[in-house]
């Protein structure tokens, strides 16, 4: 019996399929390898992009919580308080200017009034001398008008012997009736210490800080005394008033919490500011206010300068009258 020769076989290469199954198996393995690589790349990209996001999320979750938000009423109340302080400062500035206007007017009348009267008298005499020289009826008419200006009709001030004028009682007369010291102002602008005391009192006792009518009335009466003392430049009285206010009852301020009340308060403050703006404009546009604006830093010096100018005019009128009479 013959043994058939065995067919030579080639050693199998690991991973090499038999010839009949080579193509399908090879494609399957390639697909699996590609899928594996795609998954690796996808996971790598995911790790790179999501890492910072997760880190940020951890930082955000681990950070301290934000403080609670402020209630609208609290913000509105702060706005009311700021508006109140702004209005008080505006009223302080207005009152100090009003005092300077009033003092300047009174000192202007006291110091310069005689010079104005002398100028009027010289103008009348010059007009009369001119009319006597020319005999012209027109010059005579001008002389009569000039003399009439020197001797005006008696006014309220003369009828009441210096107690009052068309605007009411003089401060001195009012002081006498209220048993206060009678002392005219020495300067247009009170001293630095008086201004400091006045501002402190006005900020503490201002009526606009009151929430109740009774407290407002008490503050208004007190501030009236403060204003009078400041107008006189009375530092001693202002110190006494400071001690009185410090020793007086401290009113319990009502804490506003409702938006309606706060809005009403803001509206009232705005209306008050408009009123004060009108008053300030009237003061600034007045004759005395205009003069004060010429020397805002030293109004007392302005009086001296005006006096020098009036003295020069008096000298010129006297020289002219002497020439006419020569």
C-alpha positions, 0 to 999 in steps of 0.5 A: 500500500502506498502512502500518499504523500502529504501535501506540503502546507505553509505555516500559518501566519498569526492573524492571517485567515485562510485564503477563502475568508481573508477578505471579509475578516480583514475588512472587519478587523480594519473597521474595528481598529478604525472605530477604536482609534476614533473612540480614542480621539473622541475621548481625548478631545472630550477630556481636553474640552470638558476638563476646564469646564468641569473645573470652572463648575467646581470653582463656581460651586465651591465659591462663596455665596453672593450677598443678599440683594438690597431691597428696593426700599433700602435704595430708595431710602438712601436716595431720600437721605441724600436728597435731604442732605443736599437740600439742607446744604443748599438752604444753608448756602442760601441763608448765608447769602441772604444774611449777607445781602440784608447786612450789606443793604443795612450797612450800605444805608448806614455808612453811605446814606449820608454821602448819597444825601450830600450828593443829592443836595449838591445836585439840587444846588448846582441846578438852582445856581444854573437856573439863576444864571440862565433864567431859562424855564427849562433850567428852573424846572430841572432845579425844582425836580432836583430839590424835590428829590432832596426832600421826598414825601415822608415814608413808612420809616419816618412815620414810624420813627425808624421802627419799621419800613415797607417790608415790616419791622426792623430787626432791632425793633423786633429784637426789642419786642422779643426782649433780645439784645439790640445790636446792628451787624458790624460786618456784612459777612459774620466771622468764621466761627459764627459761620461754622457754628451756624452751619453745624446747627443748621445741619442738626436742627433743620426742619426738613429732617423732621417727619412729624408736624410737631417736631417740624414746628419745634425745629422751625422755631429753633432755627429762627433763633439761630438765623437771627443770631447768625445775622447779628454775628453773635457767636456767644448766642450761637454757642448757647443755642448749640448747647441748648440743642445738645441738651434738648430732647432727641426725637425718635426718627421714624424709619421709612420703609414703604415705597409710597412714603419715600416717593412722596418725600422725594417729591416734597424735597424736589418741590422745596428745591424749586422754591429755593431756586426761585428765591436764590435767583431773586436775591442774585438779581437784586441790586444789592445781590449784584453788588455783592457778586462784584466782591464775593470774597470780601464784601466789607471792602466793597463798601469802603471802595464805594465810599471812596468813589462817593467822596470823589463825586462829592468833591467834584460836585462841590468844585462845580458849585463853587465855579457856578457861584464864583 
